[in-house]
Amino acid sequence: MSDASRLARALTQLGPRLLPFADAATAELPLGRLLRLSLFQVTVGMAAVLLIGTLNRVMIVELGVPAWIVAVMLALPLLAAPFRAVIGFRSDTHRSVLGWRRVPYLWFGTLLQFGGLAIMPFALLILSGDTTGPIVIGQAAAALAFVLVGAGLHTTQTVGLALATDLAPAHARPKVVALLCAMLLAGMMGSAVIFGLALANFSAIRLIQVIQGAALATLILNSIALWKQEARDPSRTAEARPDFRTAWAAYARAPRARRRLAATGLGTAAFSMQDILLEPYGGQILHLPVAATTALTALLALGGGLGLLAAARWLNRGGDPFRVAASGAVVGIAAFSAVVFAAPLASGPLFSGGVALIGLGGGLFAHGTLTASMEDAAPQESGLALGAWGAVQASAAGAAIAASGIVRDVGSALAVAGHLGEALNDASTGYLIVYHVEIGLLFATLVAIGPLVRPADPATPLSRGASPRRRVTHPALS
């Protein structure tokens, strides 16, 4: 073998080692096909950043929309979250003449996202009052746009995860989950940078261009993602279609199902309450400059990426997903403790370290619970199981974020008024109450996960990539 051939072979082998999660590829799901499929997560992350980040600020600051209207609009996409279980179930049992189950729902979710983003900028301009039209039209159109985008991204993510479960072999699913979650983070970080640069010189025309560009990118990327992913099987049209209530009752009666969903909801709420408070806490209490608080988002994402990578490697060695999730909760307790102590110690580095640990713990927890949902689902009910996970996760996150603002404001008002005693008469009290609630929720999460964790058996070493967990098949669907 020549020196050039040896060098080329070495570079080929080096690439997958340097690319995180590249070892998720298998003969059934090659890396190129897997990366193409993961593009649906990029569009979900882009939509999330556009709604929660970019439009949140633009509507309030540049367009002058009242804050309460903005809050209501941003909450509307959560209305679709509880229906993710139904969407997943329908994709499990869909009868198509062409023999597809997942593709029609992925396409329908894409069209919902595209339609919502297409009408959103014009609705926002009317809502801002910068037109001669009646304001009620802007309110109704903006509400419709946010609902469409929310329904689209929930549909796309639920069915996309189910399709990934269908395509990936069981031993590769932990690594596939890690890659999909990493692509979600990449989509959020990349789109945040692009939106920020595009709207640096704000104008109404530029806002229209950015949002409609996001709509076009959603249509293109999702079309590429689903192209030739699901094999056609016309024989599925002859299959009986079970009733959702019957299927859900069977799923809920399965061992560990309710406890798993309860643990998912508690842990998600615990890690989500801080989403809108970390930057104000750093600026108001620790007096960090704007650049330092802005960097917290990147630090949180970095910690989340490390958590996903650690979880993927742990599970690839045969680790228990519930043990991974529990470890994330333990890391979260340490993280929020560091954030709490950063205030009396006036320590910026301690606060930054706590933020990174929040991302690490959240990555471990999300990966563990999602992988557990995938493993415990029978092949014919993966959409239902992942839809239930997504419904609980999204609903818990939305409720937690809303509750955190209320708890912080009420706690701060009581503290400053002296109703909590002299020792707590401080502006940081409202924030610290929220962080202590999050610590309490993480302890409750550990209580819920405890009975689910598989006992360690030192006499039976786990081989790399092996999964000792037995798949649960529900009687009504077997």
C-alpha angles and dihedrals in degrees: 000000000000124000090249092054092048091049092049091049092048092051090049091053093043095057098067091046092055095043109079115238092006088129088068088086118103137176089263093047112027120202095254093052092045093050090048091051091049091063089089087068090054091057091046090053091047092053092047093052092045093052102037100030117023102030091040090064098034095052094050102036109027101026097035095226112165112261094236091057090049091051092051093048093050090049094053096079088061089066088078095050098084090055094061091096090055091047092050092048092050090052089051092054103028114141110211127176087221091053098246126135106173104027097068091053093045089052093045091050090049092052091050091053092046093048094048093049092045095059097032102086094051091046090051092051091054089044091055090060093239092128139062094243124103113277092226090069090056092048093050094044093047091049090051091048094052092046092050093049091047094049090046097051093045091050094045095048096045096049093038091056090047091052091050088052090052094050102040121077115240096254092054099047097094090056092044090052090051092051093049092049090047090052089052089055091045091052091050095047096043095046092046090057094045094047091047093052094043093051097041088108098039123210134150091248091051091050090053091049094049096048094044089046087055089050092052092045090052092053094047098043095045091048090053090046096056098037109124093342101121120052117230116246112175090182087077089075089072094054119108114250112226122217116261094227092053092047093047092048090052091047093049092049092054117109113275096359098116094040091049092052091046091052090048092052095046094047094045091050090049094053094040103053091078095054096100097028109056097077095044089046091052093047102039101035105026094031094227117170121253092256091055095049092045089055089059091081091056090045091051091049091048091053090047091052092051089049091053092048093048092047092049092052093045093051092043087063090056098270122163112256091216090054088051091051091048090051088054090054091051091050088049092055090053090045096053090044088057091049091050094050092046090076101057090038092045087221118159094183091053089051092049091049090051091051091052090050091051088057091046093050093044091052092051092046096047093046093047097049094043092049090048090053091050094048096047093050121094113232093255094052105041091115092053093048095047091043090054090049091049094046093052093042096049095041093048092048093050094047091046094051091049092046093048093061092048094047092047094050095044093045093049093047092051092046096048090047089055096243093126096051135266095284092060097042093118137110091239094062095087091053093045092052089057093048091049090050088053091051089050091050090051091053088050088050090055090051090052094046096044098085090045096058114103112238112249113247110197091186091064110055115201117239119226111276094005120131114207093187117109117229115243116228115196116226097230092055101038 
